[in-house]
């Protein structure tokens, strides 16, 4: 499977993001910009070894905006 696009909304530090990949995409960036959160989002969708308990959302998985308001839901699409 080749992933071309990932859409993440309301998940951790992603408000409403669309990330496009090509054959040679690298995920790099400064600390605390969401690299690990992006990988974790992909893992939630693709890692068949995760149990239902592993993929159950935690309160920290929902985005919190600058005023402290937390998202009610999140979505991850490929």
C-alpha distances in whole Angstrom, upper triangle without the diagonal:
4,6,9,12,13,17,19,22,25,23,25,26,24,26,24,21,18,16,15,12,12,11,14,14,17,18,22,25,28,29,28,26,23,21,21,21,17,16,17,16,13,14,16,13,10,13,14,17,19,22,23,26,23,21,25,25,28,31,29,26,28,28,32,33,36,39,38,36,33,30,31,27,24,20,17,14,11
4,6,9,11,15,17,21,24,22,24,24,22,24,22,19,16,14,11,9,9,8,11,11,14,15,19,22,26,27,26,24,21,19,19,19,16,15,17,16,12,14,17,14,12,15,17,20,21,24,25,27,24,23,26,26,29,31,29,26,27,27,31,32,35,37,36,35,32,30,30,27,23,20,16,14,10
4,6,7,11,14,17,20,19,21,21,18,21,18,15,12,10,8,7,8,9,11,10,13,13,17,20,23,24,23,21,18,16,17,16,13,12,15,13,10,13,14,12,11,14,17,19,20,23,23,26,23,20,24,23,26,28,26,22,24,24,27,28,31,34,33,31,29,26,27,23,20,17,13,10,7
4,7,10,13,17,20,19,21,21,18,20,17,14,10,8,6,5,6,9,11,10,13,14,17,20,23,24,24,21,18,17,18,18,14,14,17,15,12,16,17,15,14,18,20,23,23,26,26,28,26,23,26,25,27,29,27,24,24,24,27,28,30,33,32,31,29,26,27,24,20,17,14,11,8
4,7,10,13,17,16,18,18,15,16,13,10,7,6,4,6,9,12,13,11,14,13,17,18,22,23,22,18,16,15,17,15,12,13,15,13,11,15,16,13,14,17,20,23,22,25,25,27,24,21,24,22,25,26,24,21,21,20,24,24,27,29,29,28,25,22,24,20,17,14,11,8,6
4,6,10,13,12,15,15,11,13,11,8,6,5,7,8,12,14,15,13,14,13,16,17,20,21,19,16,13,13,14,12,9,11,12,9,8,12,13,11,12,15,18,21,20,22,22,23,21,18,20,19,21,22,20,17,17,17,20,21,24,26,26,24,22,19,20,17,13,10,7,6,5
4,7,10,10,13,13,9,10,8,6,4,6,9,11,15,18,19,16,17,15,18,18,21,21,19,16,13,14,15,13,10,12,13,10,10,14,13,12,14,17,20,22,21,23,22,23,21,18,19,17,20,20,19,15,15,14,18,18,21,24,23,21,19,16,17,14,11,8,6,5,6
4,7,6,9,10,6,7,6,5,6,8,12,14,18,20,21,17,18,15,17,18,19,19,17,14,11,13,13,10,8,11,11,8,10,13,12,12,14,17,20,22,20,21,20,21,19,16,17,14,16,17,15,12,11,11,14,15,18,20,19,18,15,13,14,11,8,6,5,7,9
4,6,9,9,6,5,4,6,9,11,15,17,21,24,24,21,21,18,20,20,21,20,17,15,13,15,15,12,11,14,14,11,13,16,14,14,17,20,22,24,21,23,21,22,20,17,17,14,16,15,14,11,9,8,12,12,16,17,17,15,12,9,11,8,5,5,7,9,12
4,6,8,6,5,6,9,12,14,18,20,24,27,27,23,23,20,21,20,21,20,16,15,13,15,15,12,12,15,14,11,15,17,15,16,19,21,23,24,21,22,21,20,19,16,15,12,13,12,11,8,6,5,8,9,13,15,13,11,9,6,8,6,4,7,9,12,15
4,6,5,7,9,10,12,14,17,19,23,25,25,22,21,18,19,18,19,18,14,13,10,13,12,8,9,12,10,8,12,13,12,13,16,18,20,21,18,20,18,18,16,13,13,10,11,10,9,6,5,5,9,11,14,16,14,13,10,8,10,8,5,7,8,11,14
4,6,8,11,11,14,15,19,20,24,26,26,22,21,17,18,17,17,15,11,11,8,11,10,7,9,12,10,9,13,14,13,15,18,19,22,22,19,20,19,18,16,14,14,11,10,9,7,5,5,4,7,10,13,15,13,13,10,9,12,11,9,11,11,15,17
4,6,9,10,13,14,17,19,23,25,24,21,19,16,16,14,14,12,9,8,6,10,10,8,9,13,12,11,14,16,16,18,20,21,24,25,22,24,23,22,20,18,18,15,14,13,10,9,8,6,8,9,11,14,13,13,11,11,14,13,11,13,13,16,18
4,6,6,9,11,15,17,21,23,23,19,18,15,16,15,15,15,12,9,8,11,12,8,9,12,12,10,13,16,15,16,19,20,23,25,22,24,23,23,20,18,18,15,15,15,12,10,9,7,9,10,12,15,15,14,12,11,13,12,9,10,10,13,15
4,6,10,12,16,19,23,26,25,22,21,18,19,18,18,18,15,12,11,14,15,12,12,16,16,13,16,19,18,18,21,23,26,28,25,26,25,25,23,20,20,16,17,15,14,12,10,7,9,8,11,13,13,12,11,9,12,11,9,10,11,14,16
4,7,10,14,17,20,24,24,20,21,18,19,18,20,20,17,14,13,15,17,14,13,16,16,13,15,19,18,18,20,23,26,27,25,27,25,26,24,21,21,18,19,18,17,14,12,10,12,12,14,17,17,15,14,11,14,12,9,9,10,11,14
4,6,10,13,17,20,20,17,17,15,16,16,17,18,16,12,11,13,15,12,10,14,15,12,14,17,17,16,19,21,24,26,24,26,25,26,24,21,22,19,20,20,18,15,14,12,15,14,17,19,19,18,17,14,17,15,11,10,10,11,12
4,7,10,13,17,17,14,15,14,16,16,19,20,18,15,13,14,16,14,11,14,15,13,13,17,17,16,18,21,24,26,24,27,26,27,25,22,23,21,23,23,21,18,17,16,18,18,20,23,23,22,20,18,20,17,14,12,10,9,10
4,7,10,13,14,10,12,10,13,14,17,18,17,13,12,11,14,13,9,12,14,12,12,15,16,15,17,19,23,25,24,26,26,27,24,22,24,22,23,24,22,19,19,17,20,20,22,25,25,24,22,20,22,19,16,14,11,10,10
4,7,10,11,9,11,11,14,16,19,21,20,16,15,14,16,16,12,14,17,15,13,17,18,17,17,20,23,26,25,28,28,30,27,24,26,25,27,27,25,22,22,21,24,24,26,29,29,28,26,24,26,23,19,16,14,12,10
4,7,8,6,9,10,13,15,19,21,21,17,16,14,16,16,12,13,16,15,13,16,18,17,16,19,22,24,24,27,28,29,26,24,27,26,28,29,26,23,24,23,26,26,28,32,31,31,28,26,28,25,21,18,15,13,11
4,5,5,9,11,14,17,21,23,23,20,19,17,19,19,16,16,19,18,16,19,21,19,18,21,24,26,27,30,31,32,29,27,30,29,31,32,30,27,28,27,30,30,32,35,35,34,32,30,32,29,25,22,19,17,13
4,6,9,12,15,19,22,24,25,22,21,18,20,21,17,17,20,20,17,19,22,20,18,21,23,25,26,30,31,33,29,28,31,30,32,34,32,29,30,29,32,33,35,38,38,37,35,33,34,31,27,24,21,19,15
4,6,10,12,16,20,22,23,20,19,16,18,20,17,16,20,20,17,19,22,21,20,21,24,26,27,31,32,33,30,28,32,31,32,34,31,28,30,29,32,32,34,37,37,37,34,33,35,32,28,25,22,20,17
4,7,9,13,16,18,19,17,16,13,15,16,13,13,17,17,15,17,20,19,18,20,23,25,25,29,30,31,27,26,29,28,29,30,28,25,26,25,28,28,30,33,33,33,31,29,31,28,25,22,19,18,15
4,6,10,13,15,17,14,13,10,13,15,12,12,16,16,15,17,20,20,19,20,23,25,25,28,30,30,26,25,28,27,28,29,26,24,25,24,27,27,29,32,32,32,30,29,31,28,25,23,20,19,17
4,7,10,12,13,11,10,7,9,11,9,9,13,14,13,15,18,18,18,19,22,23,23,26,27,28,24,23,25,24,25,26,22,20,22,21,23,24,25,29,28,28,26,25,28,25,22,20,17,18,16
4,7,9,11,9,10,7,10,12,11,12,15,16,16,18,20,21,21,22,26,26,25,29,30,30,26,25,27,26,26,26,23,21,23,21,23,23,24,28,27,28,27,26,29,27,24,23,20,21,20
4,7,9,7,8,7,10,12,12,13,16,17,18,19,22,23,23,24,28,28,27,30,31,30,27,26,28,25,25,25,22,21,22,20,21,21,21,25,25,26,25,25,28,26,23,23,21,22,21
4,6,6,9,9,11,13,14,15,17,19,20,21,23,25,25,26,30,30,28,31,32,31,27,27,28,26,25,25,21,20,22,19,20,20,20,24,23,25,24,25,28,27,24,24,23,24,24
4,6,8,8,10,12,13,14,16,17,19,20,22,24,25,25,28,28,26,29,30,28,25,25,26,23,22,22,18,18,20,18,18,19,19,22,21,23,22,23,26,25,23,23,22,24,24
4,6,8,9,9,12,13,14,15,18,19,20,22,23,23,27,27,25,27,27,26,23,22,23,20,19,18,15,15,16,14,14,15,15,19,18,20,19,19,22,22,19,20,19,22,23
4,6,9,9,10,12,13,14,16,18,19,21,22,23,26,27,25,27,27,27,23,22,23,20,20,19,16,15,16,13,14,15,15,19,18,19,18,18,22,21,18,18,17,19,20
4,6,5,6,9,10,10,12,14,15,17,18,19,23,23,21,24,24,23,20,19,20,17,17,17,14,12,13,12,14,15,16,20,18,19,17,17,20,18,15,15,14,16,17
4,5,5,6,9,10,11,13,15,16,17,17,21,22,20,23,24,23,20,19,21,19,19,19,16,14,16,15,17,18,20,23,22,23,21,20,23,21,17,17,15,16,16
4,5,5,6,9,10,10,12,14,15,15,19,19,17,20,21,20,16,16,18,16,16,17,14,12,15,15,17,19,21,24,22,23,20,20,22,20,17,17,14,17,17
4,5,5,6,9,10,10,13,14,15,18,18,16,19,19,18,15,14,15,13,13,14,11,9,11,11,14,16,18,21,19,19,17,16,18,16,13,13,11,14,15
4,5,5,6,9,10,11,12,14,17,18,17,19,20,20,16,15,17,15,16,17,14,12,13,13,16,18,20,23,22,21,19,17,19,17,13,12,10,11,12
4,5,5,6,9,10,10,11,15,15,14,17,18,19,15,14,17,15,17,18,16,13,16,16,19,21,23,26,25,24,22,20,22,19,16,14,11,13,12
4,5,5,6,9,10,10,13,14,12,14,15,15,11,10,13,12,13,15,13,10,13,14,18,20,23,25,23,22,19,18,19,17,14,13,11,13,13
4,5,5,7,9,10,13,15,12,15,15,15,12,10,12,11,13,15,13,10,12,13,17,19,22,24,22,21,18,16,17,14,11,9,7,9,10
4,5,5,6,8,11,13,12,15,16,17,14,12,15,14,16,18,17,13,16,17,20,22,25,28,26,25,22,19,20,17,13,11,8,9,8
4,5,5,5,9,10,9,12,13,14,11,9,13,13,15,18,16,14,16,18,21,24,27,29,27,26,23,21,21,18,15,13,11,12,12
4,6,6,9,10,8,10,10,11,8,6,10,10,13,15,15,11,14,16,20,23,26,28,25,24,20,18,18,15,12,11,9,11,11
4,6,8,11,10,12,12,14,12,9,12,13,16,18,18,14,16,18,22,24,27,29,27,26,22,20,19,16,13,11,8,8,9
4,6,9,9,12,13,15,13,11,15,16,18,21,20,17,19,21,25,27,30,33,30,29,26,23,23,20,17,14,11,11,10
4,5,6,9,11,13,10,10,14,15,18,21,20,17,20,22,26,28,31,34,31,30,27,24,24,21,18,17,14,14,14
4,5,8,10,13,11,10,14,16,19,23,22,19,22,25,28,31,34,36,34,32,29,26,26,22,20,18,16,16,16
4,6,10,11,9,10,14,16,19,22,22,20,23,25,29,32,35,37,34,33,29,27,27,24,22,20,18,19,19
4,7,8,6,7,10,13,15,19,18,16,19,22,25,29,32,33,30,29,26,24,23,21,19,18,16,18,18
4,5,5,7,9,12,14,18,19,17,20,23,26,29,33,34,31,29,26,24,23,20,19,19,18,19,20
4,5,5,6,10,13,16,17,15,18,21,24,28,31,32,29,27,23,22,20,18,17,17,16,18,20
4,6,5,9,10,14,15,14,17,20,23,27,30,30,27,26,22,21,20,18,17,18,18,20,22
4,6,8,10,14,14,12,16,19,22,25,28,29,26,25,21,20,20,17,16,17,16,18,20
4,6,9,12,13,11,13,17,20,23,26,27,24,23,19,18,17,14,13,13,12,15,17
4,7,10,11,10,12,16,18,22,25,26,23,21,17,16,15,13,12,13,14,17,19
4,7,8,6,8,12,14,18,21,22,19,17,14,12,11,10,9,11,12,16,18
4,5,5,8,11,13,17,20,20,17,16,12,12,12,11,11,14,15,19,21
4,5,6,9,10,14,17,17,13,12,9,10,10,10,11,14,16,20,23
4,5,8,9,12,15,16,13,13,9,10,12,12,12,14,15,19,22
4,7,9,13,16,17,14,13,10,9,10,9,8,11,12,15,18
4,7,10,13,14,11,10,6,6,7,7,7,10,12,16,19
4,6,10,11,9,8,6,5,9,9,8,11,13,16,19
4,7,8,6,5,4,6,10,11,11,15,16,20,23
4,5,5,5,6,8,12,13,13,16,18,21,24
4,5,7,10,12,15,17,17,20,21,24,27
4,6,9,12,15,17,18,21,23,26,29
4,6,10,13,15,16,20,22,25,28
4,7,9,12,14,17,20,23,26
4,6,9,10,14,17,20,24
4,5,7,11,14,17,20
4,7,11,14,17,21
4,7,11,14,17
4,7,10,14
4,7,10
4,7
4
